[in-house]
Amino acid sequence: MGYTKIAGTPVITGLYTMLIPTTLFALFGSSRHLVVGADSATAAILAGALVGIASTGSAEYVALAGVLALMAAGFLILARLMRLGFLADFLSRTVLIGFLTGVGIQVALGQIAGMLGLKGGGHGTLGKVWNDLLQVGQVNRYELMITLSVLVVIVGLKMVSKKLPGALIAAIGALVVSWAFGLGKQVHVVGAVPSGLPPLGLPKVVWSWQVMAALIPTAFAMFVVILAQSAATSRAFATRYDERFSENTDLVGLALANIGAGLSGTFVVNGSPTKTQIVDSAGGRNQLSLLVMVAMVALILLFLTRALMYLPEAALSAIVFLIGVGLIDLAGMRRVFEQRRSEFWLALVTALTVVFVGVEQGILLAIALSLVDHTRHGYRPKNAVLVPDESDSWQPKPVATAAQAAPGLVIYRFTHSLYYANSQQFSDEVSLLASSTEPPLRWLCLDAGAVDDVDYSAVETLRSVHAKLKAKGIRLVVAHEMEELITHTHDPLRELFGADAFYERLKDVVTLYRQEFNIAAPSRRPDQTPRS
């Protein structure tokens, strides 16, 4: 129910997320461990998008939340039909750390007013914090005590054992105290909660293109978060237990879960890493545990909702505050800073965008930065020249050294696919090798073992490089080229270079080169021939 504080929807909608949506994913998803339900990241995106469209918690607000769930489901179905499960891999872990850290900061700061019994208000994270500071003299001491007690109970029980449901115990304790001492007059409580199973049907909104167009960016941002976070969580737990799962099958389960959410009066659901960890810590090893949870939620909806009316809102705010704090991955940010300084700045920019601009903008920036980071690695690959050592292996050296594998022979390893963005680097480095080697270059061998694709621009660059080398009396040969590229992609290059210019092993290149120019091999034991 704490996630409803983030989403801005009534408490009952939090229970609804644990009923039909969870059941549908348990039946149709492939992951044995992933728990699908309300999630802080997608809930924060929801609140950020709808806060200026409808009044928080109103019937229109809840209906629009249902529309967003259906639209997110539509994107998931489209992704499944196009087999786009692999797109989750394009959100780097670096920017996800930054994104979730930003969401955690935003969520935690957004609960200060509820924890202290303030009126709150303001737009954006900074606006809310500023209003909280202006109202600090109006702190409700009863709600402050409830907040501190809930925090102490949850943190204390977590220190005793991570398997203890501290949030549940704290919430029940706050509810009992509120009921026993009649705190409803001194603090804000949840109030009456509808009983019974959720009504089924389309969200009651005026369906129009204007409404759909306004919500499409938000639905897409939710789709990206669902895709990336669910796949990452499923992959992590499948690896832990040496199991397999299908990202594309999970897309079906996630789509059906969100259709169920949209038709049952609740908001978008997502694969939750925190819920998955909680169930795993409790011993759940398959989706049967989720079906048991669904049965318990159904019993609560049918018979126990009246008791929830005494639950103090400060207790929920404190629980959500800790959820937000748990998303702040300072350790992860520190590891990124220590290992990859440039990627740390990407993560930091993503986190700051989420906090100061918005969650939706943050996830879109995360996608863009991930693609930029990926392109940057391919745009300037770290290539090398290979030389034999005294053992049986090839040693990479910087291209600038122009080191020769044999007098007049350079083996140049290109470490990425050849395409329009890095073909100029290829041309420049080959030109450097052709003009700076001593003794003068006779053969240049391209080790293409890492080149799994060559686009049209790169093919033309290869033609140009071949012509320039030929004009200097240098022969260009290729080793380790993938069979698929040889037979299907570059027949014109085979004709240009000559069929005898392609070799399977570097060893063959060196052997034939030495034979052609009558160069003796360096003395070494028979078992010290360099590996190809």
QUIPEHU-V474855 format. One record per residue. N is the residue number from 1. RES is the residue in one small letter. PHI is phi as a letter, one per 40 degrees, with the letter a starting at -180 (NA if undefined). Layout:
# QUIPEHU-V474855
n->N res->RES phi->PHI
n->N res->RES phi->PHI
This chain:
# QUIPEHU-V474855
n->1 res->m phi->NA
n->2 res->g phi->c
n->3 res->y phi->c
n->4 res->t phi->c
n->5 res->k phi->c
n->6 res->i phi->c
n->7 res->a phi->c
n->8 res->g phi->g
n->9 res->t phi->b
n->10 res->p phi->c
n->11 res->v phi->d
n->12 res->i phi->c
n->13 res->t phi->c
n->14 res->g phi->c
n->15 res->l phi->c
n->16 res->y phi->c
n->17 res->t phi->c
n->18 res->m phi->c
n->19 res->l phi->b
n->20 res->i phi->c
n->21 res->p phi->d
n->22 res->t phi->c
n->23 res->t phi->c
n->24 res->l phi->c
n->25 res->f phi->c
n->26 res->a phi->d
n->27 res->l phi->c
n->28 res->f phi->b
n->29 res->g phi->c
n->30 res->s phi->c
n->31 res->s phi->c
n->32 res->r phi->c
n->33 res->h phi->b
n->34 res->l phi->c
n->35 res->v phi->b
n->36 res->v phi->b
n->37 res->g phi->a
n->38 res->a phi->c
n->39 res->d phi->a
n->40 res->s phi->c
n->41 res->a phi->c
n->42 res->t phi->c
n->43 res->a phi->c
n->44 res->a phi->c
n->45 res->i phi->c
n->46 res->l phi->d
n->47 res->a phi->c
n->48 res->g phi->c
n->49 res->a phi->c
n->50 res->l phi->c
n->51 res->v phi->c
n->52 res->g phi->c
n->53 res->i phi->b
n->54 res->a phi->a
n->55 res->s phi->c
n->56 res->t phi->d
n->57 res->g phi->g
n->58 res->s phi->c
n->59 res->a phi->c
n->60 res->e phi->c
n->61 res->y phi->c
n->62 res->v phi->c
n->63 res->a phi->c
n->64 res->l phi->c
n->65 res->a phi->c
n->66 res->g phi->c
n->67 res->v phi->c
n->68 res->l phi->c
n->69 res->a phi->c
n->70 res->l phi->c
n->71 res->m phi->c
n->72 res->a phi->c
n->73 res->a phi->c
n->74 res->g phi->c
n->75 res->f phi->c
n->76 res->l phi->c
n->77 res->i phi->c
n->78 res->l phi->c
n->79 res->a phi->c
n->80 res->r phi->c
n->81 res->l phi->c
n->82 res->m phi->c
n->83 res->r phi->f
n->84 res->l phi->c
n->85 res->g phi->d
n->86 res->f phi->c
n->87 res->l phi->c
n->88 res->a phi->c
n->89 res->d phi->c
n->90 res->f phi->c
n->91 res->l phi->c
n->92 res->s phi->c
n->93 res->r phi->c
n->94 res->t phi->c
n->95 res->v phi->c
n->96 res->l phi->c
n->97 res->i phi->c
n->98 res->g phi->c
n->99 res->f phi->c
n->100 res->l phi->c
n->101 res->t phi->c
n->102 res->g phi->c
n->103 res->v phi->c
n->104 res->g phi->c
n->105 res->i phi->c
n->106 res->q phi->c
n->107 res->v phi->c
n->108 res->a phi->c
n->109 res->l phi->c
n->110 res->g phi->c
n->111 res->q phi->c
n->112 res->i phi->d
n->113 res->a phi->c
n->114 res->g phi->c
n->115 res->m phi->c
n->116 res->l phi->b
n->117 res->g phi->g
n->118 res->l phi->c
n->119 res->k phi->c
n->120 res->g phi->g
n->121 res->g phi->h
n->122 res->g phi->g
n->123 res->h phi->b
n->124 res->g phi->g
n->125 res->t phi->c
n->126 res->l phi->c
n->127 res->g phi->c
n->128 res->k phi->c
n->129 res->v phi->c
n->130 res->w phi->c
n->131 res->n phi->c
n->132 res->d phi->c
n->133 res->l phi->c
n->134 res->l phi->c
n->135 res->q phi->b
n->136 res->v phi->c
n->137 res->g phi->c
n->138 res->q phi->b
n->139 res->v phi->c
n->140 res->n phi->c
n->141 res->r phi->c
n->142 res->y phi->c
n->143 res->e phi->c
n->144 res->l phi->c
n->145 res->m phi->c
n->146 res->i phi->c
n->147 res->t phi->d
n->148 res->l phi->c
n->149 res->s phi->c
n->150 res->v phi->c
n->151 res->l phi->c
n->152 res->v phi->c
n->153 res->v phi->c
n->154 res->i phi->c
n->155 res->v phi->c
n->156 res->g phi->c
n->157 res->l phi->c
n->158 res->k phi->c
n->159 res->m phi->c
n->160 res->v phi->c
n->161 res->s phi->a
n->162 res->k phi->c
n->163 res->k phi->c
n->164 res->l phi->c
n->165 res->p phi->c
n->166 res->g phi->d
n->167 res->a phi->c
n->168 res->l phi->c
n->169 res->i phi->c
n->170 res->a phi->c
n->171 res->a phi->c
n->172 res->i phi->c
n->173 res->g phi->c
n->174 res->a phi->c
n->175 res->l phi->c
n->176 res->v phi->c
n->177 res->v phi->c
n->178 res->s phi->c
n->179 res->w phi->c
n->180 res->a phi->c
n->181 res->f phi->b
n->182 res->g phi->f
n->183 res->l phi->c
n->184 res->g phi->d
n->185 res->k phi->c
n->186 res->q phi->b
n->187 res->v phi->b
n->188 res->h phi->c
n->189 res->v phi->b
n->190 res->v phi->c
n->191 res->g phi->g
n->192 res->a phi->c
n->193 res->v phi->b
n->194 res->p phi->d
n->195 res->s phi->b
n->196 res->g phi->g
n->197 res->l phi->c
n->198 res->p phi->c
n->199 res->p phi->c
n->200 res->l phi->b
n->201 res->g phi->i
n->202 res->l phi->c
n->203 res->p phi->d
n->204 res->k phi->c
n->205 res->v phi->b
n->206 res->v phi->c
n->207 res->w phi->c
n->208 res->s phi->a
n->209 res->w phi->c
n->210 res->q phi->c
n->211 res->v phi->c
n->212 res->m phi->c
n->213 res->a phi->c
n->214 res->a phi->c
n->215 res->l phi->c
n->216 res->i phi->d
n->217 res->p phi->d
n->218 res->t phi->c
n->219 res->a phi->c
n->220 res->f phi->c
n->221 res->a phi->c
n->222 res->m phi->c
n->223 res->f phi->d
n->224 res->v phi->c
n->225 res->v phi->c
n->226 res->i phi->d
n->227 res->l phi->c
n->228 res->a phi->c
n->229 res->q phi->c
n->230 res->s phi->c
n->231 res->a phi->c
n->232 res->a phi->c
n->233 res->t phi->c
n->234 res->s phi->d
n->235 res->r phi->c
n->236 res->a phi->c
n->237 res->f phi->c
n->238 res->a phi->c
n->239 res->t phi->c
n->240 res->r phi->c
n->241 res->y phi->b
n->242 res->d phi->f
n->243 res->e phi->b
n->244 res->r phi->b
n->245 res->f phi->a
n->246 res->s phi->b
n->247 res->e phi->c
n->248 res->n phi->c
n->249 res->t phi->c
n->250 res->d phi->c
n->251 res->l phi->c
n->252 res->v phi->c
n->253 res->g phi->c
n->254 res->l phi->c
n->255 res->a phi->c
n->256 res->l phi->c
n->257 res->a phi->c
n->258 res->n phi->c
n->259 res->i phi->c
n->260 res->g phi->c
n->261 res->a phi->c
n->262 res->g phi->c
n->263 res->l phi->c
n->264 res->s phi->b
n->265 res->g phi->g
n->266 res->t phi->b
n->267 res->f phi->b
n->268 res->v phi->d
n->269 res->v phi->b
n->270 res->n phi->a
n->271 res->g phi->c
n->272 res->s phi->b
n->273 res->p phi->c
n->274 res->t phi->c
n->275 res->k phi->c
n->276 res->t phi->c
n->277 res->q phi->c
n->278 res->i phi->c
n->279 res->v phi->c
n->280 res->d phi->c
n->281 res->s phi->c
n->282 res->a phi->c
n->283 res->g phi->h
n->284 res->g phi->c
n->285 res->r phi->b
n->286 res->n phi->a
n->287 res->q phi->c
n->288 res->l phi->c
n->289 res->s phi->c
n->290 res->l phi->c
n->291 res->l phi->c
n->292 res->v phi->c
n->293 res->m phi->c
n->294 res->v phi->d
n->295 res->a phi->c
n->296 res->m phi->c
n->297 res->v phi->c
n->298 res->a phi->c
n->299 res->l phi->c
n->300 res->i phi->c
n->301 res->l phi->c
n->302 res->l phi->c
n->303 res->f phi->b
n->304 res->l phi->b
n->305 res->t phi->c
n->306 res->r phi->c
n->307 res->a phi->c
n->308 res->l phi->c
n->309 res->m phi->c
n->310 res->y phi->c
n->311 res->l phi->c
n->312 res->p phi->c
n->313 res->e phi->c
n->314 res->a phi->c
n->315 res->a phi->c
n->316 res->l phi->c
n->317 res->s phi->c
n->318 res->a phi->c
n->319 res->i phi->c
n->320 res->v phi->c
n->321 res->f phi->d
n->322 res->l phi->c
n->323 res->i phi->c
n->324 res->g phi->c
n->325 res->v phi->d
n->326 res->g phi->c
n->327 res->l phi->c
n->328 res->i phi->c
n->329 res->d phi->b
n->330 res->l phi->c
n->331 res->a phi->c
n->332 res->g phi->c
n->333 res->m phi->c
n->334 res->r phi->c
n->335 res->r phi->c
n->336 res->v phi->c
n->337 res->f phi->c
n->338 res->e phi->c
n->339 res->q phi->c
n->340 res->r phi->b
n->341 res->r phi->d
n->342 res->s phi->c
n->343 res->e phi->c
n->344 res->f phi->c
n->345 res->w phi->c
n->346 res->l phi->c
n->347 res->a phi->c
n->348 res->l phi->c
n->349 res->v phi->c
n->350 res->t phi->c
n->351 res->a phi->c
n->352 res->l phi->c
n->353 res->t phi->c
n->354 res->v phi->c
n->355 res->v phi->c
n->356 res->f phi->c
n->357 res->v phi->b
n->358 res->g phi->i
n->359 res->v phi->c
n->360 res->e phi->d
n->361 res->q phi->c
n->362 res->g phi->c
n->363 res->i phi->c
n->364 res->l phi->c
n->365 res->l phi->c
n->366 res->a phi->d
n->367 res->i phi->c
n->368 res->a phi->c
n->369 res->l phi->c
n->370 res->s phi->c
n->371 res->l phi->c
n->372 res->v phi->c
n->373 res->d phi->c
n->374 res->h phi->c
n->375 res->t phi->c
n->376 res->r phi->c
n->377 res->h phi->c
n->378 res->g phi->c
n->379 res->y phi->c
n->380 res->r phi->b
n->381 res->p phi->c
n->382 res->k phi->c
n->383 res->n phi->c
n->384 res->a phi->a
n->385 res->v phi->b
n->386 res->l phi->b
n->387 res->v phi->b
n->388 res->p phi->c
n->389 res->d phi->b
n->390 res->e phi->c
n->391 res->s phi->c
n->392 res->d phi->b
n->393 res->s phi->a
n->394 res->w phi->b
n->395 res->q phi->b
n->396 res->p phi->c
n->397 res->k phi->b
n->398 res->p phi->d
n->399 res->v phi->d
n->400 res->a phi->c
n->401 res->t phi->c
n->402 res->a phi->f
n->403 res->a phi->c
n->404 res->q phi->b
n->405 res->a phi->c
n->406 res->a phi->a
n->407 res->p phi->d
n->408 res->g phi->g
n->409 res->l phi->b
n->410 res->v phi->b
n->411 res->i phi->b
n->412 res->y phi->b
n->413 res->r phi->c
n->414 res->f phi->c
n->415 res->t phi->b
n->416 res->h phi->a
n->417 res->s phi->d
n->418 res->l phi->c
n->419 res->y phi->a
n->420 res->y phi->d
n->421 res->a phi->c
n->422 res->n phi->b
n->423 res->s phi->c
n->424 res->q phi->c
n->425 res->q phi->c
n->426 res->f phi->d
n->427 res->s phi->c
n->428 res->d phi->c
n->429 res->e phi->c
n->430 res->v phi->c
n->431 res->s phi->c
n->432 res->l phi->c
n->433 res->l phi->c
n->434 res->a phi->c
n->435 res->s phi->b
n->436 res->s phi->b
n->437 res->t phi->c
n->438 res->e phi->a
n->439 res->p phi->c
n->440 res->p phi->d
n->441 res->l phi->c
n->442 res->r phi->b
n->443 res->w phi->b
n->444 res->l phi->b
n->445 res->c phi->b
n->446 res->l phi->c
n->447 res->d phi->c
n->448 res->a phi->b
n->449 res->g phi->c
n->450 res->a phi->c
n->451 res->v phi->c
n->452 res->d phi->c
n->453 res->d phi->a
n->454 res->v phi->b
n->455 res->d phi->c
n->456 res->y phi->c
n->457 res->s phi->c
n->458 res->a phi->c
n->459 res->v phi->c
n->460 res->e phi->c
n->461 res->t phi->c
n->462 res->l phi->c
n->463 res->r phi->c
n->464 res->s phi->c
n->465 res->v phi->c
n->466 res->h phi->d
n->467 res->a phi->c
n->468 res->k phi->c
n->469 res->l phi->c
n->470 res->k phi->c
n->471 res->a phi->c
n->472 res->k phi->c
n->473 res->g phi->g
n->474 res->i phi->b
n->475 res->r phi->c
n->476 res->l phi->b
n->477 res->v phi->b
n->478 res->v phi->b
n->479 res->a phi->b
n->480 res->h phi->g
n->481 res->e phi->c
n->482 res->m phi->c
n->483 res->e phi->d
n->484 res->e phi->c
n->485 res->l phi->c
n->486 res->i phi->c
n->487 res->t phi->c
n->488 res->h phi->b
n->489 res->t phi->b
n->490 res->h phi->b
n->491 res->d phi->d
n->492 res->p phi->d
n->493 res->l phi->c
n->494 res->r phi->c
n->495 res->e phi->c
n->496 res->l phi->c
n->497 res->f phi->c
n->498 res->g phi->h
n->499 res->a phi->c
n->500 res->d phi->c
n->501 res->a phi->c
n->502 res->f phi->b
n->503 res->y phi->b
n->504 res->e phi->c
n->505 res->r phi->b
n->506 res->l phi->c
n->507 res->k phi->d
n->508 res->d phi->c
n->509 res->v phi->d
n->510 res->v phi->c
n->511 res->t phi->c
n->512 res->l phi->c
n->513 res->y phi->c
n->514 res->r phi->c
n->515 res->q phi->c
n->516 res->e phi->c
n->517 res->f phi->b
n->518 res->n phi->f
n->519 res->i phi->b
n->520 res->a phi->c
n->521 res->a phi->c
n->522 res->p phi->c
n->523 res->s phi->c
n->524 res->r phi->a
n->525 res->r phi->c
n->526 res->p phi->d
n->527 res->d phi->c
n->528 res->q phi->b
n->529 res->t phi->c
n->530 res->p phi->d
n->531 res->r phi->c
n->532 res->s phi->c
